[in-house]
Amino acid sequence: MSKSKEPPTQPTTTLAELPPSAKLVLKVLENADEKLTQQMLTDETYMPRRTTRHALRELRQAGFVEEEVHFGDARKRLYSLTDEYVQHVEPRGARDV
C-alpha cells in the first residue's frame, strides 16, 4: 500500500503575499553593497536564524533571491537579488514592500 503525498504548495510569487520577514530580508538585500550570508542577514534584521532561513526559502521559491556557494567557506551560502527582481519588481515600486 503506497502513501499518497499531498501536492506541493504553490510558491508565493507576489510581494503582497510574502510574509513580513521576507519583505524585510528583501529590503536589506536591496540596500546591500555586496552579497550577504544568512548570518549577515540575521544580524541586520535582528530576526532569529530560523525566521531568516524561512524568509530566504520563500524568496528563492518566488524567484526574488538567488543563492550561491561562499568560496571562502563552502558551508556558507551568499544571497543576492535576482536580475528578474531588480528589472521587473524594483522599478515598479519596491517602496511598497
N, CA, C and O atoms as CSV, one atom per row, in Angstrom:
chain,resi,resn,atom,element,x,y,z
A,1,MET,N,N,0.843,-1.168,0.000
A,1,MET,CA,C,0.000,0.000,0.000
A,1,MET,C,C,0.888,1.231,0.000
A,1,MET,O,O,1.750,1.381,0.866
A,2,SER,N,N,0.683,2.106,-0.962
A,2,SER,CA,C,1.532,3.291,-1.056
A,2,SER,C,C,0.861,4.478,-0.385
A,2,SER,O,O,-0.361,4.622,-0.395
A,3,LYS,N,N,1.682,5.298,0.182
A,3,LYS,CA,C,1.179,6.511,0.824
A,3,LYS,C,C,0.987,7.580,-0.232
A,3,LYS,O,O,1.834,7.751,-1.109
A,4,SER,N,N,-0.114,8.293,-0.154
A,4,SER,CA,C,-0.309,9.397,-1.091
A,4,SER,C,C,0.254,10.659,-0.471
A,4,SER,O,O,0.008,10.966,0.696
A,5,LYS,N,N,0.991,11.361,-1.250
A,5,LYS,CA,C,1.593,12.607,-0.775
A,5,LYS,C,C,0.722,13.769,-1.203
A,5,LYS,O,O,0.122,13.759,-2.279
A,6,GLU,N,N,0.664,14.764,-0.348
A,6,GLU,CA,C,-0.071,15.968,-0.714
A,6,GLU,C,C,0.723,16.711,-1.775
A,6,GLU,O,O,1.954,16.708,-1.741
A,7,PRO,N,N,0.033,17.350,-2.720
A,7,PRO,CA,C,0.766,18.102,-3.736
A,7,PRO,C,C,1.518,19.258,-3.086
A,7,PRO,O,O,1.061,19.823,-2.092
A,8,PRO,N,N,2.660,19.603,-3.644
A,8,PRO,CA,C,3.424,20.712,-3.074
A,8,PRO,C,C,2.628,22.003,-3.158
A,8,PRO,O,O,1.855,22.219,-4.091
A,9,THR,N,N,2.833,22.849,-2.171
A,9,THR,CA,C,2.132,24.121,-2.170
A,9,THR,C,C,2.692,25.029,-3.249
A,9,THR,O,O,3.869,24.934,-3.596
A,10,GLN,N,N,1.864,25.900,-3.774
A,10,GLN,CA,C,2.294,26.845,-4.790
A,10,GLN,C,C,3.231,27.867,-4.153
A,10,GLN,O,O,2.931,28.389,-3.079
A,11,PRO,N,N,4.341,28.156,-4.784
A,11,PRO,CA,C,5.240,29.163,-4.218
A,11,PRO,C,C,4.602,30.548,-4.292
A,11,PRO,O,O,3.845,30.850,-5.214
A,12,THR,N,N,4.915,31.364,-3.324
A,12,THR,CA,C,4.430,32.728,-3.306
A,12,THR,C,C,5.147,33.499,-4.405
A,12,THR,O,O,6.372,33.437,-4.510
A,13,THR,N,N,4.391,34.226,-5.226
A,13,THR,CA,C,5.032,34.880,-6.355
A,13,THR,C,C,4.861,36.396,-6.347
A,13,THR,O,O,5.484,37.073,-7.165
A,14,THR,N,N,4.059,36.943,-5.476
A,14,THR,CA,C,3.912,38.390,-5.458
A,14,THR,C,C,4.429,38.946,-4.137
A,14,THR,O,O,4.421,38.263,-3.112
A,15,LEU,N,N,4.867,40.166,-4.179
A,15,LEU,CA,C,5.374,40.807,-2.965
A,15,LEU,C,C,4.306,40.885,-1.889
A,15,LEU,O,O,4.601,40.703,-0.708
A,16,ALA,N,N,3.076,41.153,-2.282
A,16,ALA,CA,C,1.988,41.303,-1.319
A,16,ALA,C,C,1.744,40.015,-0.539
A,16,ALA,O,O,1.310,40.065,0.612
A,17,GLU,N,N,2.015,38.870,-1.145
A,17,GLU,CA,C,1.768,37.589,-0.495
A,17,GLU,C,C,2.917,37.139,0.403
A,17,GLU,O,O,2.755,36.193,1.174
A,18,LEU,N,N,4.048,37.782,0.319
A,18,LEU,CA,C,5.198,37.390,1.128
A,18,LEU,C,C,4.984,37.769,2.587
A,18,LEU,O,O,4.346,38.780,2.881
A,19,PRO,N,N,5.520,36.953,3.513
A,19,PRO,CA,C,5.442,37.314,4.928
A,19,PRO,C,C,6.321,38.532,5.221
A,19,PRO,O,O,7.263,38.806,4.477
A,20,PRO,N,N,6.024,39.258,6.289
A,20,PRO,CA,C,6.819,40.445,6.638
A,20,PRO,C,C,8.311,40.157,6.775
A,20,PRO,O,O,9.134,41.004,6.429
A,21,SER,N,N,8.666,38.992,7.270
A,21,SER,CA,C,10.090,38.665,7.425
A,21,SER,C,C,10.788,38.615,6.064
A,21,SER,O,O,11.930,39.057,5.940
A,22,ALA,N,N,10.121,38.088,5.057
A,22,ALA,CA,C,10.708,38.021,3.720
A,22,ALA,C,C,10.840,39.416,3.123
A,22,ALA,O,O,11.820,39.706,2.437
A,23,LYS,N,N,9.874,40.269,3.375
A,23,LYS,CA,C,9.939,41.645,2.869
A,23,LYS,C,C,11.102,42.396,3.511
A,23,LYS,O,O,11.769,43.196,2.856
A,24,LEU,N,N,11.338,42.136,4.786
A,24,LEU,CA,C,12.462,42.779,5.475
A,24,LEU,C,C,13.792,42.303,4.890
A,24,LEU,O,O,14.697,43.108,4.670
A,25,VAL,N,N,13.912,41.014,4.641
A,25,VAL,CA,C,15.136,40.477,4.031
A,25,VAL,C,C,15.346,41.094,2.645
A,25,VAL,O,O,16.474,41.426,2.281
A,26,LEU,N,N,14.267,41.249,1.872
A,26,LEU,CA,C,14.380,41.905,0.568
A,26,LEU,C,C,14.930,43.320,0.708
A,26,LEU,O,O,15.819,43.719,-0.044
A,27,LYS,N,N,14.411,44.074,1.660
A,27,LYS,CA,C,14.878,45.451,1.871
A,27,LYS,C,C,16.368,45.486,2.218
A,27,LYS,O,O,17.110,46.327,1.710
A,28,VAL,N,N,16.791,44.584,3.071
A,28,VAL,CA,C,18.205,44.538,3.447
A,28,VAL,C,C,19.057,44.211,2.224
A,28,VAL,O,O,20.101,44.828,2.015
A,29,LEU,N,N,18.621,43.252,1.420
A,29,LEU,CA,C,19.379,42.894,0.211
A,29,LEU,C,C,19.379,44.038,-0.805
A,29,LEU,O,O,20.374,44.245,-1.500
A,30,GLU,N,N,18.268,44.786,-0.896
A,30,GLU,CA,C,18.214,45.936,-1.812
A,30,GLU,C,C,19.252,46.982,-1.429
A,30,GLU,O,O,19.859,47.604,-2.301
A,31,ASN,N,N,19.456,47.174,-0.146
A,31,ASN,CA,C,20.364,48.217,0.335
A,31,ASN,C,C,21.804,47.738,0.497
A,31,ASN,O,O,22.692,48.533,0.807
A,32,ALA,N,N,22.038,46.451,0.291
A,32,ALA,CA,C,23.383,45.890,0.474
A,32,ALA,C,C,24.274,46.213,-0.714
A,32,ALA,O,O,23.821,46.249,-1.858
A,33,ASP,N,N,25.532,46.444,-0.429
A,33,ASP,CA,C,26.523,46.703,-1.470
A,33,ASP,C,C,27.192,45.417,-1.947
A,33,ASP,O,O,27.959,45.425,-2.910
A,34,GLU,N,N,26.894,44.316,-1.265
A,34,GLU,CA,C,27.516,43.036,-1.591
A,34,GLU,C,C,26.528,41.913,-1.331
A,34,GLU,O,O,25.444,42.137,-0.792
A,35,LYS,N,N,26.908,40.705,-1.718
A,35,LYS,CA,C,26.097,39.538,-1.406
A,35,LYS,C,C,26.249,39.238,0.074
A,35,LYS,O,O,27.325,39.429,0.641
A,36,LEU,N,N,25.174,38.766,0.705
A,36,LEU,CA,C,25.183,38.562,2.148
A,36,LEU,C,C,24.960,37.103,2.506
A,36,LEU,O,O,24.264,36.378,1.795
A,37,THR,N,N,25.557,36.677,3.618
A,37,THR,CA,C,25.323,35.336,4.143
A,37,THR,C,C,24.065,35.365,5.003
A,37,THR,O,O,23.554,36.433,5.340
A,38,GLN,N,N,23.574,34.182,5.354
A,38,GLN,CA,C,22.408,34.113,6.230
A,38,GLN,C,C,22.719,34.780,7.573
A,38,GLN,O,O,21.868,35.474,8.130
A,39,GLN,N,N,23.914,34.576,8.087
A,39,GLN,CA,C,24.284,35.190,9.367
A,39,GLN,C,C,24.284,36.711,9.266
A,39,GLN,O,O,23.829,37.395,10.183
A,40,MET,N,N,24.789,37.239,8.167
A,40,MET,CA,C,24.788,38.692,7.981
A,40,MET,C,C,23.358,39.223,7.930
A,40,MET,O,O,23.061,40.272,8.502
A,41,LEU,N,N,22.473,38.498,7.245
A,41,LEU,CA,C,21.072,38.914,7.181
A,41,LEU,C,C,20.414,38.833,8.546
A,41,LEU,O,O,19.616,39.697,8.909
A,42,THR,N,N,20.747,37.795,9.302
A,42,THR,CA,C,20.213,37.655,10.660
A,42,THR,C,C,20.658,38.825,11.529
A,42,THR,O,O,19.864,39.379,12.289
A,43,ASP,N,N,21.913,39.192,11.416
A,43,ASP,CA,C,22.440,40.320,12.195
A,43,ASP,C,C,21.782,41.640,11.796
A,43,ASP,O,O,21.467,42.463,12.655
A,44,GLU,N,N,21.576,41.841,10.502
A,44,GLU,CA,C,20.993,43.099,10.011
A,44,GLU,C,C,19.508,43.236,10.355
A,44,GLU,O,O,19.036,44.337,10.639
A,45,THR,N,N,18.775,42.123,10.330
A,45,THR,CA,C,17.331,42.179,10.540
A,45,THR,C,C,16.930,41.975,11.997
A,45,THR,O,O,15.789,42.251,12.369
A,46,TYR,N,N,17.855,41.494,12.823
A,46,TYR,CA,C,17.573,41.161,14.227
A,46,TYR,C,C,16.501,40.085,14.347
A,46,TYR,O,O,15.797,40.018,15.355
A,47,MET,N,N,16.372,39.238,13.320
A,47,MET,CA,C,15.424,38.125,13.359
A,47,MET,C,C,16.173,36.860,13.761
A,47,MET,O,O,17.384,36.767,13.565
A,48,PRO,N,N,15.461,35.890,14.321
A,48,PRO,CA,C,16.097,34.607,14.614
A,48,PRO,C,C,16.592,33.926,13.335
A,48,PRO,O,O,16.067,34.176,12.250
A,49,ARG,N,N,17.596,33.071,13.467
A,49,ARG,CA,C,18.146,32.367,12.299
A,49,ARG,C,C,17.079,31.566,11.564
A,49,ARG,O,O,17.046,31.533,10.334
A,50,ARG,N,N,16.219,30.931,12.325
A,50,ARG,CA,C,15.172,30.112,11.708
A,50,ARG,C,C,14.223,30.970,10.861
A,50,ARG,O,O,13.828,30.562,9.769
A,51,THR,N,N,13.861,32.145,11.356
A,51,THR,CA,C,12.982,33.049,10.614
A,51,THR,C,C,13.670,33.551,9.359
A,51,THR,O,O,13.049,33.636,8.299
A,52,THR,N,N,14.941,33.881,9.471
A,52,THR,CA,C,15.708,34.327,8.309
A,52,THR,C,C,15.800,33.222,7.272
A,52,THR,O,O,15.638,33.470,6.077
A,53,ARG,N,N,16.058,32.016,7.722
A,53,ARG,CA,C,16.149,30.874,6.814
A,53,ARG,C,C,14.821,30.655,6.083
A,53,ARG,O,O,14.809,30.416,4.875
A,54,HIS,N,N,13.713,30.736,6.809
A,54,HIS,CA,C,12.390,30.573,6.192
A,54,HIS,C,C,12.127,31.689,5.173
A,54,HIS,O,O,11.610,31.428,4.086
A,55,ALA,N,N,12.480,32.915,5.520
A,55,ALA,CA,C,12.286,34.050,4.606
A,55,ALA,C,C,13.095,33.843,3.330
A,55,ALA,O,O,12.595,34.096,2.234
A,56,LEU,N,N,14.328,33.391,3.461
A,56,LEU,CA,C,15.166,33.140,2.283
A,56,LEU,C,C,14.583,32.036,1.415
A,56,LEU,O,O,14.629,32.119,0.188
A,57,ARG,N,N,14.036,31.006,2.046
A,57,ARG,CA,C,13.409,29.919,1.279
A,57,ARG,C,C,12.215,30.455,0.486
A,57,ARG,O,O,12.057,30.126,-0.689
A,58,GLU,N,N,11.382,31.270,1.114
A,58,GLU,CA,C,10.226,31.869,0.434
A,58,GLU,C,C,10.688,32.730,-0.742
A,58,GLU,O,O,10.104,32.670,-1.824
A,59,LEU,N,N,11.723,33.522,-0.535
A,59,LEU,CA,C,12.216,34.418,-1.580
A,59,LEU,C,C,12.847,33.656,-2.734
A,59,LEU,O,O,12.706,34.056,-3.890
A,60,ARG,N,N,13.542,32.560,-2.436
A,60,ARG,CA,C,14.103,31.732,-3.508
A,60,ARG,C,C,12.988,31.084,-4.319
A,60,ARG,O,O,13.054,31.051,-5.548
A,61,GLN,N,N,11.979,30.577,-3.651
A,61,GLN,CA,C,10.852,29.945,-4.351
A,61,GLN,C,C,10.101,30.945,-5.222
A,61,GLN,O,O,9.592,30.590,-6.285
A,62,ALA,N,N,10.034,32.186,-4.774
A,62,ALA,CA,C,9.351,33.225,-5.549
A,62,ALA,C,C,10.218,33.732,-6.695
A,62,ALA,O,O,9.728,34.435,-7.579
A,63,GLY,N,N,11.498,33.384,-6.687
A,63,GLY,CA,C,12.402,33.818,-7.746
A,63,GLY,C,C,12.986,35.199,-7.524
A,63,GLY,O,O,13.487,35.813,-8.466
A,64,PHE,N,N,12.932,35.705,-6.295
A,64,PHE,CA,C,13.439,37.042,-5.986
A,64,PHE,C,C,14.879,37.038,-5.503
A,64,PHE,O,O,15.572,38.050,-5.611
A,65,VAL,N,N,15.336,35.910,-4.971
A,65,VAL,CA,C,16.679,35.818,-4.393
A,65,VAL,C,C,17.385,34.599,-4.964
A,65,VAL,O,O,16.779,33.547,-5.166
A,66,GLU,N,N,18.687,34.762,-5.221
A,66,GLU,CA,C,19.486,33.627,-5.664
A,66,GLU,C,C,20.540,33.305,-4.615
A,66,GLU,O,O,20.985,34.171,-3.862
A,67,GLU,N,N,20.919,32.047,-4.590
A,67,GLU,CA,C,21.869,31.539,-3.605
A,67,GLU,C,C,23.083,30.971,-4.331
A,67,GLU,O,O,22.949,30.303,-5.356
A,68,GLU,N,N,24.257,31.241,-3.795
A,68,GLU,CA,C,25.469,30.629,-4.350
A,68,GLU,C,C,26.411,30.262,-3.214
A,68,GLU,O,O,26.296,30.771,-2.099
A,69,VAL,N,N,27.335,29.380,-3.518
A,69,VAL,CA,C,28.282,28.902,-2.516
A,69,VAL,C,C,29.285,30.013,-2.200
A,69,VAL,O,O,29.766,30.707,-3.096
A,70,HIS,N,N,29.587,30.162,-0.930
A,70,HIS,CA,C,30.603,31.104,-0.458
A,70,HIS,C,C,31.955,30.431,-0.671
A,70,HIS,O,O,32.237,29.402,-0.057
A,71,PHE,N,N,32.793,31.003,-1.536
A,71,PHE,CA,C,34.063,30.359,-1.875
A,71,PHE,C,C,35.032,30.306,-0.705
A,71,PHE,O,O,35.877,29.413,-0.648
A,72,GLY,N,N,34.927,31.238,0.224
A,72,GLY,CA,C,35.816,31.226,1.380
A,72,GLY,C,C,35.451,30.163,2.397
A,72,GLY,O,O,36.311,29.698,3.146
A,73,ASP,N,N,34.175,29.771,2.434
A,73,ASP,CA,C,33.697,28.764,3.377
A,73,ASP,C,C,32.515,28.049,2.736
A,73,ASP,O,O,31.405,28.581,2.721
A,74,ALA,N,N,32.740,26.865,2.213
A,74,ALA,CA,C,31.718,26.140,1.456
A,74,ALA,C,C,30.489,25.780,2.289
A,74,ALA,O,O,29.460,25.397,1.733
A,75,ARG,N,N,30.581,25.899,3.615
A,75,ARG,CA,C,29.414,25.637,4.450
A,75,ARG,C,C,28.408,26.781,4.375
A,75,ARG,O,O,27.234,26.602,4.701
A,76,LYS,N,N,28.865,27.950,3.949
A,76,LYS,CA,C,28.014,29.140,3.895
A,76,LYS,C,C,27.494,29.371,2.485
A,76,LYS,O,O,28.068,28.893,1.507
A,77,ARG,N,N,26.408,30.105,2.402
A,77,ARG,CA,C,25.825,30.498,1.117
A,77,ARG,C,C,25.731,32.019,1.077
A,77,ARG,O,O,25.554,32.668,2.108
A,78,LEU,N,N,25.849,32.572,-0.113
A,78,LEU,CA,C,25.705,34.008,-0.321
A,78,LEU,C,C,24.376,34.262,-1.020
A,78,LEU,O,O,23.995,33.524,-1.928
A,79,TYR,N,N,23.678,35.299,-0.597
A,79,TYR,CA,C,22.364,35.619,-1.143
A,79,TYR,C,C,22.380,37.004,-1.765
A,79,TYR,O,O,22.992,37.937,-1.245
A,80,SER,N,N,21.692,37.111,-2.890
A,80,SER,CA,C,21.559,38.388,-3.585
A,80,SER,C,C,20.241,38.386,-4.343
A,80,SER,O,O,19.613,37.343,-4.525
A,81,LEU,N,N,19.832,39.565,-4.780
A,81,LEU,CA,C,18.599,39.691,-5.548
A,81,LEU,C,C,18.815,39.139,-6.951
A,81,LEU,O,O,19.905,39.266,-7.509
A,82,THR,N,N,17.799,38.537,-7.513
A,82,THR,CA,C,17.896,38.039,-8.883
A,82,THR,C,C,17.753,39.198,-9.857
A,82,THR,O,O,17.189,40.238,-9.515
A,83,ASP,N,N,18.257,39.020,-11.054
A,83,ASP,CA,C,18.096,40.041,-12.090
A,83,ASP,C,C,16.619,40.269,-12.379
A,83,ASP,O,O,16.197,41.394,-12.648
A,84,GLU,N,N,15.833,39.189,-12.321
A,84,GLU,CA,C,14.389,39.301,-12.555
A,84,GLU,C,C,13.745,40.264,-11.557
A,84,GLU,O,O,12.926,41.102,-11.934
A,85,TYR,N,N,14.117,40.140,-10.292
A,85,TYR,CA,C,13.564,41.033,-9.270
A,85,TYR,C,C,13.990,42.470,-9.538
A,85,TYR,O,O,13.165,43.384,-9.511
A,86,VAL,N,N,15.260,42.664,-9.794
A,86,VAL,CA,C,15.792,44.008,-9.990
A,86,VAL,C,C,15.162,44.678,-11.215
A,86,VAL,O,O,14.818,45.858,-11.163
A,87,GLN,N,N,15.009,43.942,-12.304
A,87,GLN,CA,C,14.499,44.521,-13.545
A,87,GLN,C,C,12.990,44.708,-13.546
A,87,GLN,O,O,12.498,45.700,-14.084
A,88,HIS,N,N,12.250,43.787,-12.962
A,88,HIS,CA,C,10.803,43.819,-13.094
A,88,HIS,C,C,10.062,44.320,-11.863
A,88,HIS,O,O,9.058,45.021,-11.995
A,89,VAL,N,N,10.523,43.986,-10.698
A,89,VAL,CA,C,9.786,44.335,-9.488
A,89,VAL,C,C,10.243,45.658,-8.910
A,89,VAL,O,O,9.417,46.501,-8.560
A,90,GLU,N,N,11.545,45.851,-8.805
A,90,GLU,CA,C,12.069,47.043,-8.152
A,90,GLU,C,C,11.636,48.350,-8.836
A,90,GLU,O,O,11.245,49.279,-8.130
A,91,PRO,N,N,11.686,48.471,-10.159
A,91,PRO,CA,C,11.282,49.732,-10.775
A,91,PRO,C,C,9.807,50.075,-10.587
A,91,PRO,O,O,9.430,51.246,-10.629
A,92,ARG,N,N,8.972,49.057,-10.380
A,92,ARG,CA,C,7.535,49.298,-10.195
A,92,ARG,C,C,7.211,49.895,-8.849
A,92,ARG,O,O,6.091,50.363,-8.646
A,93,GLY,N,N,8.126,49.897,-7.944
A,93,GLY,CA,C,7.875,50.491,-6.643
A,93,GLY,C,C,8.219,49.567,-5.504
A,93,GLY,O,O,7.333,49.073,-4.807
A,94,ALA,N,N,9.477,49.333,-5.314
A,94,ALA,CA,C,9.916,48.477,-4.215
A,94,ALA,C,C,9.597,49.116,-2.870
A,94,ALA,O,O,9.638,48.447,-1.838
A,95,ARG,N,N,9.284,50.393,-2.878
A,95,ARG,CA,C,8.938,51.045,-1.609
A,95,ARG,C,C,7.658,50.483,-1.031
A,95,ARG,O,O,7.376,50.686,0.150
A,96,ASP,N,N,6.866,49.772,-1.844
A,96,ASP,CA,C,5.624,49.182,-1.371
A,96,ASP,C,C,5.862,47.881,-0.620
A,96,ASP,O,O,4.921,47.275,-0.107
A,97,VAL,N,N,7.112,47.454,-0.554
A,97,VAL,CA,C,7.435,46.170,0.070
A,97,VAL,C,C,7.133,46.202,1.525
A,97,VAL,O,O,7.341,45.208,2.220
